[in-house]
Structures are given as C-alpha cells and as structure tokens.
Amino acid sequence: MKFLLESLEDLDKQLKRHGGRLHMFKGDPCSVFRRLWEDIEINKICFEQDCEPIWRERDQEVMSMCQELGIECIERVSHTLWDPKLVIKTNGGIPPLTYQMFLHTTSVIGTPPKPCPGPDFSHIKFGSLSSSLAQELRVLDSVPTPENFGLVKEVGDKLVVWVGGETRALQHLESRLQAEKEAFAQRILLSNQTQPNLVGSPTSQSAALRFGCLSIRRFYWTIVDTFNEVFEDLPMPSQSVTGQLVWREYFYTMSVDNPYYAEMERNPICLKIDWLSRTDPTYQKKFESWKNGMTGYPFIDAVMRQLLAEGWVNHVARNAVACFLTRGDLWISWEDGLNHFLKYLLDADWSVCAGNWMYVSSSAFEQLLDCSYCICPVNFGRRLDPYGEYVKRYVPEVRNLPLEYIFEPWSAPIDVQEASKCVIGKDYPERIVDHNDVSAQNSAKMEAVRRRLVNKIPHCCPSNTEELYQFMWLPPEQHDHLLGDDMN
Ligand SMILES: Cc1cc2nc3c(=O)[nH]c(=O)nc-3n(C[C@H](O)[C@H](O)[C@H](O)COP(=O)(O)OP(=O)(O)OC[C@H]3O[C@@H](n4cnc5c(N)ncnc54)[C@H](O)[C@@H]3O)c2cc1C
C-alpha cells in the first residue's frame, strides 16, 4: 500500500509541475464518474485494460455507463506487451498450452508496439472541482498514508527500502540498462540469473511493472535496443530478460478467461494433487514454521524472513521456498503459499504469482512432475550464498557457526553449537522435516500423480526440459548439483 501511495504521490507531483494535480476519489467508480459528468461535463474517459478477470465486471460497468451518457470511452492495452485476448484469438480461441506455443502465436501477431513518447502538457487545460463537489465526493486533499486505511506495520524498520513511483522506476531503469549493457559486452544474456546476487542492492523492476510505474513496452524495447547496440544485427534470443517478460505475458494470457486460475479444484489447467489436509494434525505447525521462517533450514528461513521484512525476494529464492512448501518437503498446497505471497510480496500479482506457484509445485505448466528434481534446501543455499552472508543477515541465530555448518546447523557437534550460541532445539529450531526422507516420499507420491493423471487430462507443460531449467534460473552446469535430492 505504501508503494502504491508513493506512486500516486509521484504522479501528483509530476502533474503539479504542469499546473494540474491528481484527484483521488474514494467510492464506486460509476457513481463518481456520473456525478462528475453531471457537474463538469466529462466527455472522455480513458483507462488501461486490466486483464485480471475479477476487474472485468467493474470496467464493463464503466463502459456501459459511458455508452448510456454519451461519454467517449477508450480502453487501451498497455499493462501487457500483447493483448491477451488477441493472443487467444490468434491461437484459435484457446490459450496456448505451452510457452513455445505462446512464442509462436505472438510471432504471428508481430513484435509488441513501441512505447509512446511522454505526454505533451503544453496545450492541456486542467479542470478543477468546486469545493462543494469535492466535499460531496470525498476528494482527498493529499495522498493518504497506509494508516489512513487502517493498515499498520507488522515489522520494524526495513533493511531494504523500496520506493514507489515512476521517477524512481526510471532511475532504476537507467542503472539496470547500464548493467545489462556491460553483461551483453561480456556475452552474458541473463546476468541476474547467471550470478544471482542475494545480498546486493536489488535491481528488480517487478513491483514498478506491477503498479504501472514503468511501462512494460519501454522496459522491453530499451532492453532490445541495448542488445542491438552491442550485438548489432543478431536477433534477441528468448533466453534473455525479454524472455522473462514474456513469461509474465504468458501467465496473464493463461488467466485472462479463467476466474479459477488461482485455485486447484475448479481450475481446468491445474492438476488435482492430494496435498496435506488442512485438518491434518501436523499441518498447522508445518505451515506456520514455513511462514515465519522457523523450519530449521537456515536458507529457507532466511528467504521467508526477508519476505516478511522487506516484501521482495529473488526469483531463485522464491523457487526454493515454493518447492520446499509443496512437492519438495512439506507437501502443503500451493494455494496456501500463494495467499501468503500475495499478502507480503511487493510485486504480488494474481496471474504471475499463481502461474509461478503452479509451475514450481508441478501443478501446471510442468510436464516432468518428478520430485527427484526438487530443490535441496542445503546445497541450493550453499551454492547461491557461498559465504553465508545472506543467511546470516536474516537468521542471526546461526551467525557464529563455522561456515561449513551454516546451511545445516543440526550437523554441527554439540560443543560447536554451544560455542556458537546456536544450540538446536534451544536457540534455533529443529528441522521441521528431514529433507532426504520426505523428498523421497514425495517423489513417490508425484510419480503416482503422474501415472494417474498426466495422460488423461489436457495438461499445460513446459515445451522441453531446457525450458524448465531456464525458468528455474539454473545454468546447465548446475543442474545435477542443485536439483539432486542427495544432501551429502
Ligand atoms: C513462487 C513464485 C511466485 C512469484 N510471484 C510473482 C509475483 O507475484 N509477481 C511478479 O512480478 N513476479 C513473481 N514471480 C516471478 C519472479 O520471481 C519475479 O518477477 C522476479 O523475482 C523479479 O525479479 P527481477 O525483476 O530481478 O527479474 P528480471 O530477470 O529482471 O525480469 C524482468 C521482469 O520479468 C518478469 N519476470 C521475471 N521472471 C518471471 C517469471 N518467472 N514469471 C513471470 N514474470 C517474470 C518480471 O516482471 C520481472 O520484473 C514469482 C516467482 C515464483 C517462483
């Protein structure tokens, strides 16, 4: 909420520089627009297409109202690179079931439109509201704070502070482009995947894209232009940042006509898996330990605590904790993980988040359904955080342990635990499960699901195995080491 309000404040400041301001109303859109139309003769309403199915009804009502009142209504696609409805139409009326099919369909449509230039305000005359109408419509005098909405902070001061707004997003874009350019010059296409940096200052634009602070077209095209500057005539390969943006598109397209996309039972593309029942006596303890970063696996706990504290975590870290909650270790439904992510992620996005959860939990988009490929919470952490800096930052309990035990503190001899003030069961929790045991059991369960379901229902799956590795941000040399279920 803070990020969103900062974004509105930034917009307000920009408009004020041109002699206008941002008017913020609280209420039902149709009632507000109708009153404005009665009083100040609105003759045109423009808005961006919101492709989440739950907003369709709201936007439809505004369009019908415009038709009734003779107001021109313009809805444009700019939150996505392509219009999801057009992609579906081009694919013969159904969403493309694989990412490769999606790429093929969009190649038929053509490259995404270029970004429009910034607006020219020189001939714009800003309107104003009478004080009585402003009072009646409860126009907010200044940008409200989260507290005005009854929201209070759950945690103290954050280590990393994200600031909302276009101004900040454009500054970030500049430094991101510089970093990409340097990486391209070294022939590295996905610098943040090849060397994920968990402790450096974050470079992500996902929240800015989510809230519309940064135009997706501008992001896409500046990356393509930077690539072309370095590689001249070579076409941009799909394994690049623009490829990541296309995943975002793919998930939007898969969800645009599917109101049940974020759940298992009624969702036609989601495999039905018998996850641990919420009434199981072990459920609560397992789920709470995951949410609060108290699983006893320091890497998993670091990620979950960073999420609570800062609202953003790296993609590789999201993969690790999502796999741990679902098919890897705890066998808890991805829907529960999704709801937690939607509450705490700064870039929380219904379509993108649910799509990723289904992918990582092997519930959709995933052909392999093979739990022998689940993420090892020890080896994976060690590889991504070789000096334990990330884990120590968020899990101070293990800070004094020698590096060799930081990712598996239970294996430290008791005298080492005592000397490091990290006695397992006292200063830091016991492992909630033994990864070796449960991942083998879960693998067998997944195998059974595969036999039961996979050939019987139409199933969204990866186009090929390589695509799976790319999605998980795993360079080829790391496949066996990081995904194997042996922890020794
Ligand atoms: C379980 C899980 C939940 C996730 N939930 C969200 C979410 O709610 N919102 C969200 O924006 N991303 C989500 N992601 C995707 C991804 O983790 C973030 O987009 C990514 O961490 C953003 O980092 P970046 O901007 O540095 O990525 P970059 O590599 O810089 O990618 C550029 C942009 O591409 C898009 N993108 C990158 N990876 C993905 C992906 N796997 N799927 C869809 N779009 C992608 C994002 O908009 C991102 O900002 C989730 C991933 C997982 C595994």
The ligand as a MOL file (V3000), in Angstrom:
LIG
                    3D

  0  0  0     0  0            999 V3000
M  V30 BEGIN CTAB
M  V30 COUNTS 53 58 0 0 0
M  V30 BEGIN ATOM
M  V30 1 C 6.5360 -18.8310 -6.3840 0
M  V30 2 C 6.8050 -17.5920 -7.2000 0
M  V30 3 C 5.9450 -16.5020 -7.1160 0
M  V30 4 C 6.1690 -15.3640 -7.8880 0
M  V30 5 N 5.2990 -14.3210 -7.7750 0
M  V30 6 C 5.4930 -13.2100 -8.5270 0
M  V30 7 C 4.6020 -12.1110 -8.4350 0
M  V30 8 O 3.6340 -12.1220 -7.6770 0
M  V30 9 N 4.8480 -11.0210 -9.2180 0
M  V30 10 C 5.9140 -10.9600 -10.0670 0
M  V30 11 O 6.0930 -9.9490 -10.7360 0
M  V30 12 N 6.7510 -11.9980 -10.1860 0
M  V30 13 C 6.5770 -13.1250 -9.4500 0
M  V30 14 N 7.4340 -14.1770 -9.5700 0
M  V30 15 C 8.4170 -14.1600 -10.6640 0
M  V30 16 C 9.7770 -13.6270 -10.3210 0
M  V30 17 O 10.2680 -14.2060 -9.1520 0
M  V30 18 C 9.8440 -12.1250 -10.1880 0
M  V30 19 O 9.2160 -11.4990 -11.2640 0
M  V30 20 C 11.3170 -11.7710 -10.1830 0
M  V30 21 O 11.8690 -12.1600 -8.9470 0
M  V30 22 C 11.5460 -10.3570 -10.4450 0
M  V30 23 O 12.9300 -10.1300 -10.3630 0
M  V30 24 P 13.6320 -9.2450 -11.4500 0
M  V30 25 O 12.7420 -8.0710 -11.6940 0
M  V30 26 O 15.0220 -9.0330 -10.9970 0
M  V30 27 O 13.6120 -10.1990 -12.6940 0
M  V30 28 P 14.1890 -9.9320 -14.2060 0
M  V30 29 O 15.0250 -11.0800 -14.5180 0
M  V30 30 O 14.7970 -8.5610 -14.2050 0
M  V30 31 O 12.9320 -9.9770 -15.0680 0
M  V30 32 C 12.3060 -8.8190 -15.5850 0
M  V30 33 C 10.8150 -8.9180 -15.3430 0
M  V30 34 O 10.2830 -10.0860 -15.9720 0
M  V30 35 C 9.1930 -10.5780 -15.2190 0
M  V30 36 N 9.5170 -11.9360 -14.7600 0
M  V30 37 C 10.7200 -12.4350 -14.4120 0
M  V30 38 N 10.6020 -13.7370 -14.0650 0
M  V30 39 C 9.3000 -14.0490 -14.2000 0
M  V30 40 C 8.5460 -15.2380 -14.0020 0
M  V30 41 N 9.0900 -16.3810 -13.5790 0
M  V30 42 N 7.2240 -15.1930 -14.2320 0
M  V30 43 C 6.6170 -14.0570 -14.6780 0
M  V30 44 N 7.2790 -12.9090 -14.8600 0
M  V30 45 C 8.5960 -12.9030 -14.6400 0
M  V30 46 C 9.0410 -9.6440 -14.0090 0
M  V30 47 O 8.0700 -8.6610 -14.3170 0
M  V30 48 C 10.4280 -9.0350 -13.8840 0
M  V30 49 O 10.4680 -7.8070 -13.2270 0
M  V30 50 C 7.2580 -15.3290 -8.7800 0
M  V30 51 C 8.1230 -16.4200 -8.8520 0
M  V30 52 C 7.9070 -17.5400 -8.0660 0
M  V30 53 C 8.8310 -18.7120 -8.1750 0
M  V30 END ATOM
M  V30 BEGIN BOND
M  V30 1 1 1 2
M  V30 2 1 2 3
M  V30 3 2 2 52
M  V30 4 2 3 4
M  V30 5 1 4 5
M  V30 6 1 4 50
M  V30 7 2 5 6
M  V30 8 1 6 7
M  V30 9 1 6 13
M  V30 10 2 7 8
M  V30 11 1 7 9
M  V30 12 1 9 10
M  V30 13 2 10 11
M  V30 14 1 10 12
M  V30 15 2 12 13
M  V30 16 1 13 14
M  V30 17 1 14 15
M  V30 18 1 14 50
M  V30 19 1 15 16
M  V30 20 1 16 17
M  V30 21 1 16 18
M  V30 22 1 18 19
M  V30 23 1 18 20
M  V30 24 1 20 21
M  V30 25 1 20 22
M  V30 26 1 22 23
M  V30 27 1 23 24
M  V30 28 2 24 25
M  V30 29 1 24 26
M  V30 30 1 24 27
M  V30 31 1 27 28
M  V30 32 2 28 29
M  V30 33 1 28 30
M  V30 34 1 28 31
M  V30 35 1 31 32
M  V30 36 1 32 33
M  V30 37 1 33 34
M  V30 38 1 33 48
M  V30 39 1 34 35
M  V30 40 1 35 36
M  V30 41 1 35 46
M  V30 42 1 36 37
M  V30 43 1 36 45
M  V30 44 2 37 38
M  V30 45 1 38 39
M  V30 46 1 39 40
M  V30 47 2 39 45
M  V30 48 1 40 41
M  V30 49 2 40 42
M  V30 50 1 42 43
M  V30 51 2 43 44
M  V30 52 1 44 45
M  V30 53 1 46 47
M  V30 54 1 46 48
M  V30 55 1 48 49
M  V30 56 2 50 51
M  V30 57 1 51 52
M  V30 58 1 52 53
M  V30 END BOND
M  V30 END CTAB
M  END
